Amino acid sequence: MESNSQDASPLMMEGMWWGTLGSVRPFPNFRPERDVAILHAALEKKDVSTVVGILTNRNNAQRQSLARVYKSVSQKELYVSLKKVLSGDLQSLILGLMMMPEQFEAHRLRKAMEGAGTDEDTLLEVLCTRTPQQISDITASYSQEFKRDLEKDLMSETSGDFSRLIEALLKKENGTGIIDQDTASLSEELKNKKPAADVWIRILTTRHPDHLRMVFLSAVLDELEFESGQTVEEALESHFKGLQSGDLRKGLKTLVRCVQNQPLLLAQRIQTMKAAVVQGVMVSHCEEDLLRVRVAFLQSTGASLYTALQKQFKGELLQGFLAVCRAED
């Protein structure tokens, strides 16, 4: 894993997916040479707590700087030294934090396609929650990391309408449309006895999320939900239930949930409390919108994410998760 990032001011990180609602923020008075000296000593002593403490308390741009300085001082790659000292889920967490954001997502997609089965939930999470520009960056990183074509790999792992949905997500746009026309198209399609997935795929993958939120709040769909007692998700589930594969239903519902409340979608992913899923969401969103995810987690479960993590995990991995989560809500 090699970093190709450029030096950046903590407040001006061109290309970084930085947002003010992240839990991990630039470390004030950052001094990479000092950090590297502490890291080097900690790695020599196998002092995992110190290593985790530093790397989870620096933002991505600062971690990339640490990797460069570490190499210049020790003639070693930092990630190689980390792999020797860390293991298991904690190693995955810290090495994930050391990657560039698009690189991390590329690795998540590759892992989701490896092995006997395909992890559709992770594929959908990444592709549905990312902007067109981010997906373009992920696609380029995937090619660089694995010398493979992301679209070809995804097409080989999927089939039918679900494959068409995945392909559309890879090429999605934040375009505009006419709210009344899109609302009428979706409502009319829901009345068809034979579902037409292409209508939903086209609208859901070529419109800006703000436009789609207005569509879902519009009078026609409000009338549909009032008359049938169904939400948009439930209407989709009922409409496409005749299909043999549930992947398309899952994909369309994930897109709708992402448009309506993305933090809740991510919070529900974390509720599985599977280490790999928790790690994936938290690393992906810790500098972007994890504070929103924390709020959604609290609202949907009645418990803070910080407390829930303490009940599920322990030891050094828990230390890492809590450092990324940052605080109690």
MARFISE-358170 format. One line per 4 residues: number of its first residue (from 1); their letters; for each residue x, y, z of C-alpha. Coordinates in nm, 4 decimals. Layout:
N
NUM) A) X Y Z; ...
//
This chain:
329
1) MESN) 0.0000 0.0000 0.0000; 0.1756 0.3121 -0.1181; 0.0556 0.6631 -0.0587; 0.0448 0.8999 -0.3508
5) SQDA) -0.1063 1.1899 -0.1600; 0.0369 1.5379 -0.1642; 0.1296 1.7415 0.1422; -0.1738 1.9353 0.2552
9) SPLM) -0.2673 2.1872 0.5165; -0.4961 2.0344 0.7809; -0.7614 2.2893 0.6861; -0.7158 2.2714 0.3083
13) MEGM) -0.7039 1.9081 0.2001; -0.7666 1.9010 -0.1700; -0.9207 1.5726 -0.2770; -0.9919 1.4563 0.0781
17) WWGT) -1.3483 1.3665 0.1702; -1.3482 1.6072 0.4606; -1.6619 1.7310 0.6267; -1.7331 1.9248 0.9424
21) LGSV) -1.9470 1.6375 1.0729; -1.6599 1.3932 1.1055; -1.5533 1.2525 1.4419; -1.1845 1.2450 1.3463
25) RPFP) -1.0426 1.5910 1.2799; -0.6997 1.7449 1.2191; -0.4742 1.7164 1.5234; -0.3747 2.0662 1.6378
29) NFRP) -0.0044 2.1579 1.6383; 0.0708 1.8512 1.4287; 0.4420 1.7680 1.4286; 0.5047 1.4608 1.2112
33) ERDV) 0.8710 1.4180 1.3135; 0.7720 1.4025 1.6806; 0.4897 1.1574 1.6074; 0.7176 0.9365 1.3986
37) AILH) 0.9749 0.9184 1.6772; 0.7031 0.8088 1.9214; 0.5575 0.5633 1.6680; 0.8970 0.4107 1.5920
41) AALE) 0.9693 0.3524 1.9605; 0.6201 0.2129 2.0213; 0.6493 -0.0269 1.7277; 0.9863 -0.1481 1.8540
45) KKDV) 0.8339 -0.2167 2.1965; 0.5093 -0.3513 2.0453; 0.3255 -0.0848 2.2432; -0.0063 -0.1215 2.0623
49) STVV) -0.1934 0.1323 2.2743; 0.0436 0.4139 2.1820; 0.0323 0.3224 1.8116; -0.3476 0.3147 1.8126
53) GILT) -0.3669 0.6343 2.0162; -0.1645 0.8332 1.7652; -0.3068 0.6979 1.4409; -0.6711 0.7297 1.5477
57) NRNN) -0.6130 1.0859 1.6661; -0.4774 1.2182 1.3343; -0.6802 1.2806 1.0205; -0.6033 1.1080 0.6904
61) AQRQ) -0.3841 1.3837 0.5490; -0.1769 1.3789 0.8676; -0.1479 0.9990 0.8612; -0.0212 1.0171 0.5024
65) SLAR) 0.2393 1.2670 0.6191; 0.3433 1.0305 0.8993; 0.3871 0.7480 0.6485; 0.6184 0.9634 0.4330
69) VYKS) 0.8269 1.0854 0.7257; 0.8485 0.7347 0.8738; 0.9858 0.6007 0.5469; 1.2412 0.8782 0.5141
73) VSQK) 1.3609 0.8218 0.8712; 1.3554 0.4421 0.8925; 1.3746 0.3396 0.5239; 1.0718 0.1213 0.5939
77) ELYV) 0.7083 0.1445 0.4925; 0.4919 0.2280 0.7935; 0.2184 -0.0143 0.6880; 0.4741 -0.2998 0.6793
81) SLKK) 0.5836 -0.2208 1.0346; 0.2212 -0.1969 1.1455; 0.1417 -0.5385 0.9973; 0.4238 -0.6940 1.2022
85) VLSG) 0.2975 -0.5522 1.5303; -0.0802 -0.5587 1.4844; -0.3044 -0.8544 1.4056; -0.6634 -0.9545 1.3394
89) DLQS) -0.9436 -0.7006 1.3315; -0.7302 -0.4293 1.4913; -0.4768 -0.4631 1.2116; -0.7557 -0.4280 0.9565
93) LILG) -0.8865 -0.1163 1.1310; -0.5515 0.0613 1.1511; -0.4381 -0.0353 0.8006; -0.7757 0.0865 0.6749
97) LMMM) -0.7172 0.4230 0.8423; -0.3762 0.4413 0.6749; -0.5282 0.4149 0.3263; -0.6547 0.7054 0.1212
101) PEQF) -1.0385 0.7164 0.1316; -1.0880 0.6002 -0.2287; -0.8253 0.3303 -0.1772; -1.0069 0.2000 0.1303
105) EAHR) -1.3382 0.1825 -0.0550; -1.1709 0.0032 -0.3462; -1.0405 -0.2591 -0.1033; -1.3856 -0.2973 0.0518
109) LRKA) -1.5395 -0.3607 -0.2897; -1.2707 -0.6123 -0.3817; -1.3155 -0.8013 -0.0545; -1.6934 -0.8034 -0.1044
113) MEGA) -1.6426 -0.9890 -0.4323; -1.3823 -1.2380 -0.3133; -1.4624 -1.5861 -0.1885; -1.7572 -1.8128 -0.2534
117) GTDE) -2.0345 -1.5555 -0.2212; -2.0766 -1.1879 -0.2989; -2.1400 -0.9409 -0.0170; -2.4165 -0.7401 -0.1869
121) DTLL) -2.4810 -0.5311 0.1252; -2.1301 -0.3855 0.1191; -2.1381 -0.3319 -0.2577; -2.4640 -0.1402 -0.2220
125) EVLC) -2.3474 0.0585 0.0802; -2.0394 0.1870 -0.1001; -2.2007 0.2510 -0.4383; -2.5214 0.4055 -0.3045
129) TRTP) -2.3649 0.6406 -0.0497; -2.0858 0.7790 -0.2674; -2.1072 1.0733 -0.5060; -2.0333 1.0361 -0.8783
133) QQIS) -1.6900 1.1950 -0.8294; -1.6067 0.9660 -0.5390; -1.7108 0.6609 -0.7406; -1.4847 0.7782 -1.0226
137) DITA) -1.1968 0.8064 -0.7738; -1.2740 0.4623 -0.6306; -1.2818 0.3096 -0.9793; -0.9406 0.4585 -1.0608
141) SYSQ) -0.7975 0.3430 -0.7281; -0.9366 -0.0091 -0.7821; -0.7569 -0.0279 -1.1154; -0.4331 0.0966 -0.9609
145) EFKR) -0.4497 -0.1327 -0.6579; -0.5572 -0.4566 -0.8235; -0.4780 -0.4079 -1.1944; -0.8384 -0.5028 -1.2639
149) DLEK) -1.1442 -0.3288 -1.4069; -1.4059 -0.2585 -1.1385; -1.7011 -0.2597 -1.3775; -1.6018 -0.5931 -1.5318
153) DLMS) -1.5517 -0.7492 -1.1898; -1.8890 -0.6244 -1.0662; -2.0656 -0.7444 -1.3806; -1.9127 -1.0901 -1.3376
157) ETSG) -2.0454 -1.1072 -0.9796; -2.4013 -0.9954 -1.0571; -2.6727 -1.0721 -1.3083; -3.0042 -0.9551 -1.4535
161) DFSR) -3.1685 -0.6341 -1.3372; -2.9403 -0.6203 -1.0327; -2.6398 -0.6146 -1.2647; -2.7986 -0.3271 -1.4562
165) LIEA) -2.8544 -0.1419 -1.1287; -2.4905 -0.1882 -1.0252; -2.3714 -0.0700 -1.3660; -2.5937 0.2381 -1.3393
169) LLKK) -2.4590 0.3130 -0.9906; -2.1044 0.3084 -1.1257; -2.2076 0.5725 -1.3794; -2.4598 0.7594 -1.1685
173) ENGT) -2.5210 1.1294 -1.2162; -2.6426 1.4118 -0.9986; -2.8656 1.5480 -1.2705; -3.1903 1.7380 -1.2452
177) GIID) -3.5318 1.6459 -1.3705; -3.8905 1.7593 -1.3440; -4.0314 1.6520 -1.0091; -4.3870 1.6066 -1.1306
181) QDTA) -4.2764 1.3978 -1.4280; -4.0510 1.1712 -1.2204; -4.3195 1.1300 -0.9564; -4.5776 1.0416 -1.2206
185) SLSE) -4.3399 0.7929 -1.3849; -4.2689 0.6093 -1.0582; -4.6308 0.6103 -0.9452; -4.7497 0.4848 -1.2818
189) ELKN) -4.4852 0.2117 -1.2835; -4.6003 0.0892 -0.9419; -4.9454 0.0279 -1.0937; -4.8041 -0.2087 -1.3576
193) KKPA) -4.8626 -0.5784 -1.2954; -4.5272 -0.6546 -1.4557; -4.2533 -0.4552 -1.2782; -4.0275 -0.2410 -1.4977
197) ADVW) -3.7009 -0.2062 -1.3080; -3.5461 0.0191 -1.5721; -3.7759 0.3101 -1.4768; -3.6622 0.3000 -1.1144
201) IRIL) -3.2974 0.2429 -1.2038; -3.2942 0.5352 -1.4465; -3.4514 0.7861 -1.2103; -3.2757 0.6762 -0.8917
205) TTRH) -2.9271 0.6807 -1.0483; -2.9444 0.9956 -1.2613; -3.1018 1.2475 -1.0232; -2.9506 1.4539 -0.7445
209) PDHL) -3.0463 1.3305 -0.3943; -3.2207 1.6618 -0.3197; -3.4366 1.6161 -0.6294; -3.5230 1.2607 -0.5300
213) RMVF) -3.6175 1.3683 -0.1785; -3.8658 1.6099 -0.3308; -4.0029 1.3287 -0.5481; -4.0559 1.1052 -0.2459
217) LSAV) -4.2283 1.3913 -0.0617; -4.4462 1.4860 -0.3550; -4.8224 1.4722 -0.3632; -4.8521 1.1679 -0.5913
221) LDEL) -4.6365 0.9408 -0.3771; -4.7934 1.0820 -0.0623; -5.1309 0.9821 -0.2035; -5.0006 0.6362 -0.2917
225) EFES) -4.8636 0.5827 0.0594; -5.1825 0.7135 0.2232; -5.4090 0.4917 0.0171; -5.2056 0.1753 0.0520
229) GQTV) -5.0635 0.2360 0.3983; -4.7174 0.1672 0.2575; -4.3896 0.3525 0.2599; -4.1927 0.3780 -0.0637
233) EEAL) -3.9721 0.0909 0.0556; -4.2719 -0.1277 0.1323; -4.4278 -0.0437 -0.2031; -4.1077 -0.1517 -0.3774
237) ESHF) -4.0912 -0.4740 -0.1777; -4.4495 -0.5593 -0.2674; -4.4148 -0.4529 -0.6302; -4.1005 -0.6553 -0.7026
241) KGLQ) -4.1754 -0.9535 -0.4756; -4.2440 -1.1804 -0.7726; -3.8827 -1.1686 -0.8849; -3.6817 -1.4804 -0.8056
245) SGDL) -3.3817 -1.2786 -0.6884; -3.4184 -1.0372 -0.4014; -3.1014 -0.8487 -0.4943; -3.2809 -0.5924 -0.7093
249) RKGL) -3.5376 -0.5246 -0.4361; -3.2580 -0.4851 -0.1858; -3.0695 -0.2528 -0.4194; -3.3649 -0.0262 -0.4951
253) KTLV) -3.4672 -0.0103 -0.1291; -3.1090 0.0727 -0.0285; -3.1065 0.3584 -0.2789; -3.4370 0.4926 -0.1455
257) RCVQ) -3.3181 0.4652 0.2143; -2.9943 0.6389 0.1216; -3.1860 0.9293 -0.0338; -3.4303 0.9601 0.2544
261) NQPL) -3.1879 0.9179 0.5452; -2.8321 0.8087 0.4681; -2.7066 0.8352 0.8299; -2.9847 0.5968 0.9398
265) LLAQ) -2.8897 0.3506 0.6666; -2.5296 0.3530 0.7922; -2.6378 0.3325 1.1559; -2.8443 0.0246 1.0748
269) RIQT) -2.5408 -0.1299 0.9078; -2.3415 -0.0747 1.2270; -2.6193 -0.2340 1.4342; -2.5117 -0.5736 1.3005
273) MKAA) -2.2084 -0.5267 1.5282; -1.9982 -0.7384 1.2955; -1.6393 -0.6167 1.3287; -1.5807 -0.5889 0.9533
277) VVQG) -1.9045 -0.3950 0.8956; -1.8471 -0.1599 1.1897; -1.4916 -0.0997 1.0729; -1.5994 -0.0379 0.7157
281) VMVS) -1.8620 0.2224 0.8014; -1.6595 0.3974 1.0711; -1.3376 0.4266 0.8705; -1.5288 0.5366 0.5594
285) HCEE) -1.7237 0.8081 0.7393; -1.5102 0.9138 1.0375; -1.3907 1.2313 0.8617; -1.7123 1.2993 0.6762
289) DLLR) -2.0388 1.2473 0.8629; -1.9949 0.9987 1.1470; -2.1484 1.2481 1.3898; -2.4746 1.2219 1.1918
293) VRVA) -2.4472 0.8424 1.1992; -2.3988 0.8541 1.5762; -2.7165 1.0613 1.6145; -2.9115 0.8222 1.3911
297) FLQS) -2.7791 0.5246 1.5890; -2.8953 0.6813 1.9163; -3.2377 0.7683 1.7765; -3.2949 0.4229 1.6299
301) TGAS) -3.1613 0.2098 1.9161; -3.1991 0.4254 2.2257; -2.8298 0.3727 2.3039; -2.5235 0.5677 2.2005
305) LYTA) -2.2823 0.4083 1.9574; -1.9999 0.4615 2.2091; -2.1849 0.2536 2.4697; -2.2958 -0.0118 2.2205
309) LQKQ) -1.9361 -0.0658 2.1083; -1.8273 -0.1218 2.4679; -2.0894 -0.3930 2.5098; -1.9868 -0.5772 2.1946
313) FKGE) -1.6083 -0.5477 2.1678; -1.3127 -0.5563 2.4015; -0.9396 -0.5063 2.4274; -0.7314 -0.3231 2.1698
317) LLQG) -0.9992 -0.3396 1.8987; -1.2434 -0.1661 2.1326; -0.9800 0.0991 2.2025; -0.9506 0.1617 1.8298
321) FLAV) -1.3264 0.1767 1.7700; -1.3830 0.4134 2.0629; -1.1037 0.6417 1.9430; -1.2655 0.6668 1.5998
325) CRAE) -1.6171 0.7047 1.7451; -1.4646 0.9729 1.9704; -1.7324 1.0447 2.2315; -2.0492 0.9481 2.4098
329) D) -2.3769 1.0982 2.2836
//
